Amino acid sequence: MFGFLPQSHAAAGWQINAHGLELEREHGLRYASDTRGGPPFYPVLAQGVSSCAQLPTTLPTFDEILGIDGLGESGLADAVFRLSAAAAAAEAGQESRLQVFTLHAELEGMRLLDAFESLLVKWREAGAVITRMAKIHELALQRPLPARWVVMGEVAGRSGRLAVQSASAAVSA
């Protein structure tokens, strides 16, 4: 349709398994965002380390924090901005971790559009660079990525289990 094969994938609801991760590798995808967690990594598969980098969602989605401690729609932008600023401050003097925010078209693009626009303004005013996942992938590859297992786990504010990166590196990629 676009004249080239897909370069990336993002699993809806962070629901992916070993078979899906293997298909990403088999089809030559460059990167995916199927997981939650910290910095980018290469998934460990049964046949070895995948060549398809994972760019995990690192920030909470609006629906995950809405209602927590009485947080209403008017406070969503401030809450996510504070979390992203705290992560950036914690990384001062270190190689900066790339942050990924996942939005839902039906929420941030419609019902919570004002809060989303407010968040974008806050990030821009703070000097944050808002960019495409392809650019995040490019920046991530400027240093060696660890290899980590993808496991099913829980994330605060989200019901059920979803794909997360393991807490420790499995092997060096």
Disulfide bonds with the S-S distance in Angstrom:
none
